[in-house]
Amino acid sequence: MPFYPPLPGDKKVYVAVRNKSYLDADTGAILPSAFELRAAELKDGKAYDGDGVSVIICGDPPKTSDLKRLVPRLKSKVCGVDVLSVADVRALGLDVIQDSERHGYIQGLPYQYSGIMVDAEKATELAGRLALLSKPVDRQPYVLE
């Protein structure tokens, strides 16, 4: 795997909103549930839930029509795109780690394991704060083909 240096604080990263249930029906704002890690599985004897919440890394704000090109593993549809600054994420004690040319993840969020949230209070607080910091770029549904 190639090495990527730490992202600069002024870098913007983009979150693909994968489910309309992650958006407030009245305001269209992203909800904290979009930033909650799902149930973990065991990998090498340790709880594992991927690496964290996925983000898109690109120079310009992506349009939903660009998402298939940017993140080919997205399936079916995307309901919108939000933006976060790396500095804002780091101010929460988290980090954004780049793991490929156009993909990264928010590292440091608590996860669930066997239906039990590890540090549920912290997970709820961080998800809420990320939702408040996240700003919409696009809210047009797009079905990926």
KOLZA-534192 format. One line per 4 residues: number of its first residue (from 0); their letters; for each residue x, y, z of C-alpha. Coordinates in nm, 3 decimals, always signed. Layout:
N
NUM> a> X,Y,Z  ...
This chain:
145
0> mpfy> +0.000,+0.000,+0.000  +0.142,+0.341,-0.091  +0.227,+0.585,+0.185  +0.033,+0.911,+0.195
4> pplp> +0.157,+1.200,+0.408  -0.080,+1.360,+0.660  -0.340,+1.580,+0.498  -0.302,+1.955,+0.558
8> gdkk> -0.550,+2.111,+0.799  -0.700,+2.335,+0.532  -0.783,+2.036,+0.309  -1.151,+1.969,+0.248
12> vyva> -1.284,+1.614,+0.239  -1.624,+1.500,+0.121  -1.874,+1.258,+0.273  -2.109,+1.067,+0.042
16> vrnk> -2.453,+1.052,+0.204  -2.547,+0.694,+0.122  -2.895,+0.676,+0.269  -3.175,+0.931,+0.285
20> syld> -3.235,+0.830,+0.648  -2.906,+1.012,+0.719  -3.069,+1.343,+0.621  -3.318,+1.551,+0.820
24> adtg> -3.644,+1.530,+0.623  -3.729,+1.897,+0.688  -3.393,+2.073,+0.659  -3.184,+1.834,+0.450
28> ailp> -2.904,+1.859,+0.709  -2.690,+1.552,+0.763  -2.775,+1.365,+1.084  -2.532,+1.225,+1.340
32> safe> -2.623,+0.870,+1.234  -2.420,+0.926,+0.916  -2.106,+0.941,+1.133  -2.173,+0.638,+1.354
36> lraa> -1.963,+0.329,+1.289  -2.160,+0.010,+1.241  -2.122,-0.318,+1.426  -1.767,-0.447,+1.427
40> elkd> -1.641,-0.793,+1.352  -1.333,-0.972,+1.477  -1.016,-0.945,+1.273  -0.700,-1.100,+1.412
44> gkay> -0.874,-1.130,+1.749  -0.957,-0.760,+1.770  -1.280,-0.569,+1.705  -1.270,-0.420,+1.358
48> dgdg> -1.515,-0.204,+1.162  -1.317,-0.108,+0.859  -1.103,+0.190,+0.938  -1.362,+0.460,+0.996
52> vsvi> -1.616,+0.678,+0.817  -1.516,+0.700,+0.449  -1.437,+1.034,+0.289  -1.363,+1.139,-0.068
56> icgd> -1.041,+1.329,-0.131  -1.037,+1.547,-0.441  -0.942,+1.897,-0.549  -1.284,+2.031,-0.636
60> ppkt> -1.619,+1.970,-0.468  -1.752,+1.650,-0.623  -2.092,+1.632,-0.785  -2.298,+1.323,-0.721
64> sdlk> -2.254,+1.238,-1.090  -1.879,+1.214,-1.023  -1.911,+0.977,-0.727  -1.894,+0.656,-0.925
68> rlvp> -1.564,+0.769,-1.074  -1.432,+0.888,-0.736  -1.555,+0.599,-0.522  -1.628,+0.297,-0.742
72> rlks> -1.732,+0.078,-0.448  -2.044,+0.289,-0.382  -2.351,+0.086,-0.468  -2.697,+0.187,-0.592
76> kvcg> -2.754,+0.549,-0.496  -2.612,+0.847,-0.316  -2.843,+1.109,-0.163  -2.594,+1.392,-0.149
80> vdvl> -2.246,+1.508,-0.057  -2.121,+1.704,+0.246  -1.786,+1.869,+0.313  -1.567,+1.877,+0.625
84> svad> -1.232,+2.042,+0.684  -0.950,+1.824,+0.813  -0.875,+2.090,+1.078  -1.230,+2.067,+1.214
88> vral> -1.206,+1.688,+1.233  -0.872,+1.711,+1.415  -1.014,+1.966,+1.662  -1.243,+1.685,+1.782
92> gldv> -0.945,+1.462,+1.859  -0.998,+1.258,+1.542  -0.797,+1.249,+1.221  -0.847,+1.199,+0.849
96> iqds> -0.619,+0.931,+0.708  -0.564,+0.906,+0.334  -0.544,+0.543,+0.220  -0.563,+0.583,-0.160
100> erhg> -0.546,+0.860,-0.415  -0.909,+0.966,-0.370  -1.021,+0.792,-0.050  -0.963,+0.836,+0.319
104> yiqg> -1.138,+0.776,+0.648  -1.212,+0.953,+0.974  -1.006,+0.771,+1.232  -1.077,+0.753,+1.604
108> lpyq> -1.455,+0.712,+1.624  -1.581,+0.454,+1.875  -1.743,+0.146,+1.724  -1.998,-0.122,+1.813
112> ysgi> -1.902,-0.479,+1.886  -2.159,-0.756,+1.925  -2.434,-0.496,+1.958  -2.259,-0.316,+2.244
116> mvda> -2.129,+0.033,+2.178  -1.776,+0.085,+2.299  -1.794,+0.427,+2.469  -2.146,+0.508,+2.348
120> ekat> -2.150,+0.854,+2.505  -1.834,+0.958,+2.323  -1.961,+0.806,+1.996  -2.287,+1.001,+2.021
124> elag> -2.109,+1.326,+2.104  -1.855,+1.296,+1.821  -2.118,+1.196,+1.564  -2.328,+1.498,+1.664
128> rlal> -2.033,+1.735,+1.644  -1.929,+1.601,+1.302  -2.286,+1.647,+1.177  -2.282,+2.009,+1.295
132> lskp> -1.946,+2.076,+1.126  -2.047,+1.905,+0.803  -2.184,+2.137,+0.533  -2.395,+2.028,+0.235
136> vdrq> -2.243,+2.050,-0.112  -2.512,+1.864,-0.305  -2.850,+1.716,-0.212  -2.963,+1.574,-0.544
140> pyvl> -3.019,+1.199,-0.539  -2.816,+1.016,-0.798  -2.855,+0.650,-0.889  -2.520,+0.493,-0.972
144> e> -2.529,+0.259,-1.268
